[in-house]
Amino acid sequence: SGQTTFSHDGFQQRVKVISQQIPYKSAAENIANNMGYSNPGEKAVEGWIGSPGHHKNMVGDYNLSGIGIAQNSEGTYYFNQIFIKTR
């Protein structure tokens, strides 16, 4: 159908790829998607801050973070933030 599931599935694989370049102790991930907002990035971060689990990742004991953003043809934005605590 050309559709993929938007979830944390594959997180361990993403971290495995990262670990080939960056030795790490721990990792976490925040994901979000939205559409129809004038500032979709701000909306995603507001959602993470308002969610206890996502906020815990944001203020956790991590010293590196990377963010990926994509938009599909219907205008939906997808956000992925990975947090890494290096060795």
C-alpha positions as a Markdown table, in Angstrom:
| # | Residue | x | y | z |
|---|---|---|---|---|
| 1 | Ser | 0.0 | 0.0 | 0.0 |
| 2 | Gly | 3.0 | 2.3 | 0.2 |
| 3 | Gln | 2.3 | 3.2 | 3.8 |
| 4 | Thr | 4.6 | 2.7 | 6.7 |
| 5 | Thr | 3.8 | 2.6 | 10.4 |
| 6 | Phe | 4.8 | 5.6 | 12.5 |
| 7 | Ser | 6.2 | 4.2 | 15.7 |
| 8 | His | 9.3 | 3.4 | 17.7 |
| 9 | Asp | 9.7 | 0.2 | 15.7 |
| 10 | Gly | 13.3 | 0.1 | 14.4 |
| 11 | Phe | 14.7 | 2.2 | 17.3 |
| 12 | Gln | 17.2 | -0.4 | 18.2 |
| 13 | Gln | 18.4 | -0.6 | 14.6 |
| 14 | Arg | 18.7 | 3.2 | 14.4 |
| 15 | Val | 20.8 | 3.1 | 17.6 |
| 16 | Lys | 22.9 | 0.2 | 16.2 |
| 17 | Val | 23.8 | 2.4 | 13.2 |
| 18 | Ile | 24.7 | 5.3 | 15.5 |
| 19 | Ser | 26.8 | 3.0 | 17.7 |
| 20 | Gln | 29.1 | 2.3 | 14.7 |
| 21 | Gln | 30.3 | 5.9 | 15.0 |
| 22 | Ile | 29.5 | 6.8 | 18.6 |
| 23 | Pro | 30.1 | 4.4 | 21.5 |
| 24 | Tyr | 27.1 | 4.9 | 23.8 |
| 25 | Lys | 25.8 | 3.9 | 27.3 |
| 26 | Ser | 22.1 | 4.7 | 26.8 |
| 27 | Ala | 19.7 | 6.0 | 24.2 |
| 28 | Ala | 16.1 | 7.3 | 24.0 |
| 29 | Glu | 13.8 | 8.5 | 21.3 |
| 30 | Asn | 11.0 | 11.0 | 20.9 |
| 31 | Ile | 8.7 | 10.9 | 17.8 |
| 32 | Ala | 5.8 | 13.1 | 16.8 |
| 33 | Asn | 3.8 | 13.9 | 13.7 |
| 34 | Asn | 1.4 | 16.7 | 12.9 |
| 35 | Met | -0.1 | 18.8 | 10.1 |
| 36 | Gly | -1.9 | 22.1 | 9.7 |
| 37 | Tyr | 0.1 | 24.2 | 12.1 |
| 38 | Ser | 2.0 | 27.4 | 11.1 |
| 39 | Asn | 5.0 | 26.1 | 13.2 |
| 40 | Pro | 4.9 | 22.3 | 13.2 |
| 41 | Gly | 8.3 | 22.0 | 14.9 |
| 42 | Glu | 7.2 | 24.1 | 17.8 |
| 43 | Lys | 4.0 | 22.1 | 18.1 |
| 44 | Ala | 6.0 | 18.8 | 18.2 |
| 45 | Val | 8.3 | 20.2 | 21.0 |
| 46 | Glu | 5.3 | 21.5 | 22.9 |
| 47 | Gly | 3.8 | 18.0 | 22.7 |
| 48 | Trp | 7.0 | 16.4 | 24.0 |
| 49 | Ile | 7.2 | 18.9 | 26.9 |
| 50 | Gly | 3.6 | 18.1 | 27.8 |
| 51 | Ser | 4.2 | 14.3 | 27.8 |
| 52 | Pro | 5.9 | 13.0 | 31.0 |
| 53 | Gly | 7.7 | 10.2 | 29.1 |
| 54 | His | 8.9 | 12.4 | 26.3 |
| 55 | His | 9.9 | 15.2 | 28.7 |
| 56 | Lys | 11.9 | 12.7 | 30.7 |
| 57 | Asn | 13.9 | 12.0 | 27.6 |
| 58 | Met | 14.5 | 15.7 | 27.0 |
| 59 | Val | 15.8 | 16.4 | 30.5 |
| 60 | Gly | 17.5 | 13.0 | 30.9 |
| 61 | Asp | 21.2 | 12.2 | 31.3 |
| 62 | Tyr | 22.1 | 12.5 | 27.6 |
| 63 | Asn | 24.9 | 14.5 | 26.1 |
| 64 | Leu | 24.1 | 14.2 | 22.4 |
| 65 | Ser | 20.9 | 14.6 | 20.4 |
| 66 | Gly | 19.9 | 14.5 | 16.8 |
| 67 | Ile | 16.7 | 15.5 | 15.1 |
| 68 | Gly | 15.2 | 14.4 | 11.8 |
| 69 | Ile | 12.2 | 15.9 | 10.1 |
| 70 | Ala | 10.3 | 14.8 | 7.0 |
| 71 | Gln | 7.2 | 15.9 | 5.3 |
| 72 | Asn | 5.0 | 13.7 | 3.1 |
| 73 | Ser | 3.0 | 14.8 | 0.0 |
| 74 | Glu | -0.1 | 15.3 | 2.1 |
| 75 | Gly | 1.7 | 17.9 | 4.3 |
| 76 | Thr | 2.1 | 15.8 | 7.4 |
| 77 | Tyr | 5.4 | 16.4 | 9.2 |
| 78 | Tyr | 7.3 | 13.6 | 11.0 |
| 79 | Phe | 9.8 | 14.3 | 13.8 |
| 80 | Asn | 12.3 | 12.0 | 15.3 |
| 81 | Gln | 14.7 | 13.0 | 18.1 |
| 82 | Ile | 17.3 | 10.6 | 19.4 |
| 83 | Phe | 19.2 | 11.1 | 22.6 |
| 84 | Ile | 22.5 | 9.5 | 23.3 |
| 85 | Lys | 24.7 | 9.2 | 26.5 |
| 86 | Thr | 28.2 | 8.5 | 25.3 |
| 87 | Arg | 30.6 | 6.2 | 27.1 |
